[in-house]
Amino acid sequence: MTVHSQRFDAVVVGAGTTGAAAAGMLARGGLDVALVERRRLEHAGARWVNDVPPWLFDSARVARPSGAEKQCDREPIALLGNGARTSVRLTRPMWGVDCRALGDRLRREALAAGVTAFERAEVEACEVTAGRLVAVALTERTEHGLLPRQLRLEARLFIDASGVAGALRRRLAALGSWPEPTQDELASAAQQVCAVASAPGARAFLGRYGVRPGEVVSRTGLDSGYSTLAVRVEPGLGRVELLSGIVCSAGRTAGPEMLRRLKAIEPWIGAMEYGGAGLIPIRRPYDRLVTPGFALVGDAACQAFPAHGSGVGAGLVAARMLADAVVHSPDPGRLEALWRYASRFQRELGGVHASYDVLRRFTVGLAPEDVRALVDDGVLSPPLVLSGMDQRMPALDLGELVPALRGALRRPRLAAALFAHAPRIFAARAAYLAYPATPGEGALAAWARFAAGAAGHTADVRA
Ligand SMILES: Cc1cc2nc3c(=O)[nH]c(=O)nc-3n(C[C@H](O)[C@H](O)[C@H](O)COP(=O)(O)OP(=O)(O)OC[C@H]3O[C@@H](n4cnc5c(N)ncnc54)[C@H](O)[C@@H]3O)c2cc1C
């Protein structure tokens, strides 16, 4: 069979929001870029509404969503604890973003910048020479039952942006130390936008929780300490948005199952208009993000925020940092250039994610009713919850701590367990500021051991 061979400066595998953004940024920086996607391009990536703090778009230098891309802006949210009534009412610091439209925009911009797309193309094999990935073999399915095309793409830089699939990472296990996420390090999530089948039913639901249309009703701690179920009836009562997420140790399909059960007891929720389900890595980012000629970004790098599995914003920021690091290098796959991305990401966002990973490990181990009690009694105080939603470290000021401490007095056993993790939360952040600035296996292993000690996790990279 004929194999078509082509050469690029960079090959990006995965055309979700992270891969499409990375491809466009590299092409605008002057590189000749290929974008490989196993689905049709217009079906790539997240097909649902994702909540994203707008500051992450600014950080990534990606224009903030507007028009149909932007579903909602900093809506109120009612958090429920053990009772039926609202325990905490906040204004969410995130925007609801239709990721189908965001992905379309980023892919359109990438193509306009000269990116060559290979859609319905799947990576079959990787060619490694002297420890460096030099080419990938692809099978590209064609329309109308014609024989698939065999392709070989050579490049100086390969980027795995294939999400939880880790299509290149898994084939390059010998080059890095990328353990597969465990069941406690993956979340099963589902998001649907549905018609409202009965407006009186929707009104009764809103009345039950004392909320208005547009407001999100959210309960944590359902079938596991790490779980959430949220319902937002849109103003006008035409549609309702549903979101579930739960750690995979409760079952790899537990997220969609939560929505199925919700719809069974709330028959006013009508047919799904769009949405989807999937797994999200919820561990801290991999200790190693690059090897010569190869970089991991987005969910493939475990860059989703561990407290709630939000990966869109961090993936865009990672794409920008990677492009900034390599576009002016004579060899975009040179380890020294790639390391600038790894070091900057770990120092700026990695430490925050590692801190919230401490919290993720704590909540995975809690009984659901204990998590609900933390909400009820205000130990998870509004300022702490808001910092987590905004994907930032909590400020250690009295305004944040006093409500949490007041709550802690009502729930001393749980609060003591939570506060026992506090030193690790802050030590993790500090440890990531010491991520090695330049490449070096010994320095990386020493840092990984140090960070693991500070945060209480197991290092990926060992000496
Ligand atoms: C139900 C649900 C709700 C979520 N809610 C939020 C939220 O509110 N906020 C938020 O920020 N995040 C949320 N997330 C997470 C978010 O969707 C992901 O973090 C984000 O989509 C990751 O983007 P990515 O581009 O890195 O990977 P993906 O979006 O997974 O894109 C990877 C692409 O690679 C392609 N691919 C895979 N394997 C191969 C292969 N072998 N060859 C070629 N191509 C391949 C895939 O087809 C896909 O198009 C949610 C996730 C789910 C499942």
PDBQT file of the ligand as one rigid body, heavy atoms in Angstrom, charges set to zero:
ROOT
HETATM    1  C1  LIG A 501     -19.426  16.463  30.646  1.00  0.00    +0.000 C 
HETATM    2  C2  LIG A 501     -18.208  17.297  30.835  1.00  0.00    +0.000 A 
HETATM    3  C3  LIG A 501     -18.322  18.562  31.388  1.00  0.00    +0.000 A 
HETATM    4  C4  LIG A 501     -17.199  19.370  31.543  1.00  0.00    +0.000 A 
HETATM    5  N1  LIG A 501     -17.339  20.621  32.089  1.00  0.00    +0.000 NA
HETATM    6  C5  LIG A 501     -16.282  21.461  32.096  1.00  0.00    +0.000 A 
HETATM    7  C6  LIG A 501     -16.417  22.815  32.520  1.00  0.00    +0.000 A 
HETATM    8  O1  LIG A 501     -17.485  23.248  32.971  1.00  0.00    +0.000 OA
HETATM    9  N2  LIG A 501     -15.344  23.636  32.402  1.00  0.00    +0.000 N 
HETATM   10  C7  LIG A 501     -14.147  23.209  31.894  1.00  0.00    +0.000 A 
HETATM   11  O2  LIG A 501     -13.196  24.007  31.779  1.00  0.00    +0.000 OA
HETATM   12  N3  LIG A 501     -13.985  21.923  31.531  1.00  0.00    +0.000 NA
HETATM   13  C8  LIG A 501     -15.002  21.046  31.614  1.00  0.00    +0.000 A 
HETATM   14  N4  LIG A 501     -14.845  19.748  31.202  1.00  0.00    +0.000 N 
HETATM   15  C9  LIG A 501     -13.511  19.314  30.775  1.00  0.00    +0.000 C 
HETATM   16  C10 LIG A 501     -13.217  19.832  29.387  1.00  0.00    +0.000 C 
HETATM   17  O3  LIG A 501     -14.233  19.459  28.483  1.00  0.00    +0.000 OA
HETATM   18  C11 LIG A 501     -11.859  19.288  28.949  1.00  0.00    +0.000 C 
HETATM   19  O4  LIG A 501     -10.904  19.607  29.953  1.00  0.00    +0.000 OA
HETATM   20  C12 LIG A 501     -11.428  19.925  27.631  1.00  0.00    +0.000 C 
HETATM   21  O5  LIG A 501     -12.373  19.663  26.621  1.00  0.00    +0.000 OA
HETATM   22  C13 LIG A 501     -10.068  19.371  27.242  1.00  0.00    +0.000 C 
HETATM   23  O6  LIG A 501      -9.705  19.888  25.984  1.00  0.00    +0.000 OA
HETATM   24  P1  LIG A 501      -8.574  19.185  25.136  1.00  0.00    +0.000 P 
HETATM   25  O7  LIG A 501      -8.568  19.922  23.830  1.00  0.00    +0.000 OA
HETATM   26  O8  LIG A 501      -7.339  19.095  25.936  1.00  0.00    +0.000 OA
HETATM   27  O9  LIG A 501      -9.091  17.693  24.902  1.00  0.00    +0.000 OA
HETATM   28  P2  LIG A 501     -10.413  17.200  24.157  1.00  0.00    +0.000 P 
HETATM   29  O10 LIG A 501     -11.490  18.216  24.193  1.00  0.00    +0.000 OA
HETATM   30  O11 LIG A 501     -10.704  15.854  24.736  1.00  0.00    +0.000 OA
HETATM   31  O12 LIG A 501      -9.953  17.035  22.644  1.00  0.00    +0.000 OA
HETATM   32  C14 LIG A 501      -9.116  15.976  22.250  1.00  0.00    +0.000 C 
HETATM   33  C15 LIG A 501      -9.327  15.699  20.771  1.00  0.00    +0.000 C 
HETATM   34  O13 LIG A 501      -8.378  14.690  20.379  1.00  0.00    +0.000 OA
HETATM   35  C16 LIG A 501      -9.014  13.768  19.514  1.00  0.00    +0.000 C 
HETATM   36  N5  LIG A 501      -8.294  12.496  19.571  1.00  0.00    +0.000 N 
HETATM   37  C17 LIG A 501      -8.287  11.586  20.590  1.00  0.00    +0.000 A 
HETATM   38  N6  LIG A 501      -7.533  10.532  20.255  1.00  0.00    +0.000 NA
HETATM   39  C18 LIG A 501      -7.032  10.762  19.023  1.00  0.00    +0.000 A 
HETATM   40  C19 LIG A 501      -6.182  10.020  18.132  1.00  0.00    +0.000 A 
HETATM   41  N7  LIG A 501      -5.714   8.819  18.449  1.00  0.00    +0.000 N 
HETATM   42  N8  LIG A 501      -5.853  10.569  16.935  1.00  0.00    +0.000 NA
HETATM   43  C20 LIG A 501      -6.344  11.783  16.576  1.00  0.00    +0.000 A 
HETATM   44  N9  LIG A 501      -7.174  12.527  17.386  1.00  0.00    +0.000 NA
HETATM   45  C21 LIG A 501      -7.501  12.030  18.579  1.00  0.00    +0.000 A 
HETATM   46  C22 LIG A 501     -10.433  13.684  20.066  1.00  0.00    +0.000 C 
HETATM   47  O14 LIG A 501     -11.326  13.206  19.075  1.00  0.00    +0.000 OA
HETATM   48  C23 LIG A 501     -10.708  15.133  20.456  1.00  0.00    +0.000 C 
HETATM   49  O15 LIG A 501     -11.281  15.875  19.423  1.00  0.00    +0.000 OA
HETATM   50  C24 LIG A 501     -15.941  18.894  31.112  1.00  0.00    +0.000 A 
HETATM   51  C25 LIG A 501     -15.802  17.622  30.579  1.00  0.00    +0.000 A 
HETATM   52  C26 LIG A 501     -16.924  16.818  30.461  1.00  0.00    +0.000 A 
HETATM   53  C27 LIG A 501     -16.771  15.421  29.910  1.00  0.00    +0.000 C 
ENDROOT
TORSDOF 0
